[in-house]
Amino acid sequence: MQAKSISRRDFIKAAGIVLGGTALVGSGLTVLDAPQPVVTYPEYTFGEENMSKRILVTYASQAGSTAGVAEAIGKSLAEGGAQVDVLPMKNVNDLAPYQAVVAGSAIHGQQWLPEAMQFMRDHQSELSRKPFASFMVCITLSMANAGQYLEGVKGWMSPVRELVHPVSEGYFAGALDFSRLPFSFNVLAMRIAVLFGVWKEGDHRNWKAIRAWAESTRPLLLK
Ligand SMILES: Cc1cc2nc3c(=O)[nH]c(=O)nc-3n(C[C@H](O)[C@H](O)[C@H](O)COP(=O)(O)O)c2cc1C
């Protein structure tokens, strides 16, 4: 019987499967062992007290990068003379004091986080009566060829748009820091994507682009 020789291509494929499987099991076990990260979701008030121009910037975040984006948006909006409160969505009770609202979420599975969509449903009628702007923070926009994905990424805002039409929408690259994420199979999938070079771990937030969006949105909120 003739021995079957393995081609270079088959060898690389097999090695890839073995390495990928080992990495998957290895990283799964490593993160299962790791202590659960503690992430805090800060609140801020920026600007002078100004009851007639009060804006809420509210956010939903898991690992904290969206909180940082909300903070930068809040600071920029306050430079226009408004008082800006920045709050995690779960700490927002009443929208009545605010002339305008900006809401943003981290993206998981091509969607705003569930708590962010719940916020939209809970406050839909009040948000429809005020200037409202939305933003999202995701890793796809950190890719070198992000431009080609922008139209698809904008589609992820459709469920928000269907509830309340924003006067402006912000699309920002975020950050991936696995030390700030608890174990889940979705996080494991993200780790594998990083391992295969789809995305890079690290902070990809573009502060200039975030501030520029806030500055261009400010007059739409304060009109
Ligand atoms: C479980 C999980 C799923 C994610 N899904 C997506 C996704 O579908 N598309 C994307 O572009 N980014 C995705 N990301 C990346 C996050 O949107 C990005 O890291 C963001 O900056 C996280 O915000 P946070 O630090 O406020 O939680 C995902 C991240 C995690 C942890």
The ligand as an ORCA input file, in Angstrom:
! r2SCAN-3c Opt
* xyz 0 1
  C     -18.689     40.449     23.840
  C     -18.308     41.562     22.893
  C     -18.933     41.670     21.666
  C     -18.572     42.686     20.778
  N     -19.197     42.768     19.565
  C     -18.798     43.707     18.680
  C     -19.376     43.764     17.385
  O     -20.278     42.996     17.026
  N     -18.908     44.692     16.517
  C     -17.912     45.587     16.863
  O     -17.507     46.381     16.023
  N     -17.375     45.580     18.109
  C     -17.802     44.666     19.011
  N     -17.242     44.630     20.254
  C     -16.234     45.631     20.627
  C     -16.810     46.729     21.539
  O     -17.899     47.391     20.934
  C     -15.700     47.720     21.857
  O     -14.658     47.025     22.496
  C     -16.190     48.866     22.732
  O     -15.168     49.847     22.828
  C     -16.571     48.363     24.107
  O     -17.107     49.410     24.861
  P     -17.019     49.436     26.480
  O     -15.541     49.475     26.803
  O     -17.713     50.690     26.842
  O     -17.703     48.220     26.977
  C     -17.593     43.633     21.157
  C     -16.970     43.524     22.403
  C     -17.318     42.499     23.265
  C     -16.636     42.396     24.585
*
